[in-house]
Amino acid sequence: MSFQGKTLVLSGGTKGIGKAIIYEFAKAGANIAFTYNSNAEEAENIAKELSSTYGVKAKHYPLNILEPDSYKELFTQVDTDFGDVHFFISNAIISGRPVVGGFAPFMRLKPKGLNNIYTATVLAFVVGAQEAAKRMEKIGGGAIVAMSSTGNLVHTENYAGHGSSKAALEIMVKYAALELAEKNIRVNALSGGPIETDALRAFPNFDQLKQDVISRTPLGRMGQPDDLAGIAKFLCSEDAKWITGQTIIADGGSSFT
Ligand SMILES: NC(=O)c1ccc[n+]([C@@H]2O[C@H](COP(=O)([O-])OP(=O)(O)OC[C@H]3O[C@@H](n4cnc5c(N)ncnc54)[C@H](OP(=O)(O)O)[C@@H]3O)[C@@H](O)[C@H]2O)c1
């Protein structure tokens, strides 16, 4: 199993889970093409650090997952800068103003906010995975991972928009996996329980939420970004060569309590 010299394309690498994943892949020798949305300066610092620390090629690109077709331009740039694409991880998630009306109790949900979450979660995955698959087909295969969450299994306050979009995403992953299998492209979802990142810290009741999560998590703590990074790498590795169309849940046991 080798990541040396192979290329990962990942959306949303500036912080949280995406950042942990790109460091994990770079440590294993993979070249990294990652995207940012608002944090250009942080993205530049990360790209420099990945190159200087791990000796890999690392580049950052702007992307807005509310405009899924912008993936086409991103992959064209990646073609020029990196050549082949071996792995694609759809990780970025929207927060703040775009989720107003989507991140809310059921009776306050609004079509616009819900639409934004669905676009950023499902439609962006579709276009990104299509572009990645076109490249992977040319080199005889590859692996795609969609980041999901247990908000589609466990009721989480204000999370109907995200939870229902992640449920749709996991089904989209199954369709993609089945139809891309003949090209030797594997597609899986990685579903995390609550992980301590800015996305979760932005919840209005974060401190209370954190205590609740810890108390109902058998492993007795809050998940951290690196709890998912190694699993994302495993799903892209040769060790996972017989896994496709699955959702792998990593939640410290919390979805069964
Ligand atoms: N946190 C959790 O509890 C948890 C649990 C399970 C699964 N997940 C999933 O894991 C993934 C990452 O979550 P996270 O908690 O690490 O998120 P995060 O810390 O909020 O990071 C979000 C990333 O998405 C980028 N982004 C924001 N708006 C964007 C837009 N409009 N277009 C393109 N990129 C955009 C951000 O870039 P900038 O910083 O440049 O704006 C950032 O890199 C998501 O798919 C999430 O659903 C999260």
The ligand as a Gaussian input file, in Angstrom:
#p B3LYP/6-31G(d) Opt

LIG

0 1
 N      -17.670000      18.568000      13.041000
 C      -18.429000      17.493000      13.152000
 O      -19.031000      17.209000      14.185000
 C      -18.531000      16.530000      12.005000
 C      -18.869000      15.198000      12.284000
 C      -18.966000      14.304000      11.231000
 C      -18.764000      14.710000       9.936000
 N      -18.452000      16.022000       9.685000
 C      -18.269000      16.384000       8.286000
 O      -16.892000      16.596000       8.037000
 C      -16.733000      17.610000       7.061000
 C      -15.857000      18.736000       7.573000
 O      -16.466000      19.301000       8.728000
 P      -15.646000      20.222000       9.755000
 O      -16.368000      20.143000      11.044000
 O      -14.199000      19.881000       9.702000
 O      -15.912000      21.673000       9.107000
 P      -15.164000      23.091000       9.357000
 O      -14.142000      22.967000      10.434000
 O      -16.238000      24.106000       9.506000
 O      -14.413000      23.349000       7.965000
 C      -15.171000      23.601000       6.823000
 C      -14.289000      23.658000       5.593000
 O      -15.159000      23.907000       4.463000
 C      -14.723000      25.085000       3.792000
 N      -15.888000      25.841000       3.275000
 C      -16.769000      26.591000       3.982000
 N      -17.699000      27.136000       3.154000
 C      -17.372000      26.723000       1.905000
 C      -17.923000      26.965000       0.615000
 N      -18.998000      27.740000       0.434000
 N      -17.313000      26.388000      -0.458000
 C      -16.222000      25.613000      -0.311000
 N      -15.649000      25.354000       0.883000
 C      -16.228000      25.896000       1.983000
 C      -13.937000      25.899000       4.809000
 O      -12.996000      26.719000       4.091000
 P      -12.546000      28.202000       4.634000
 O      -12.025000      27.975000       6.041000
 O      -11.495000      28.623000       3.663000
 O      -13.757000      29.074000       4.582000
 C      -13.281000      24.793000       5.634000
 O      -12.088000      24.358000       5.017000
 C      -18.156000      18.078000       6.688000
 O      -18.597000      17.396000       5.541000
 C      -18.956000      17.682000       7.910000
 O      -20.316000      17.487000       7.652000
 C      -18.311000      16.936000      10.688000

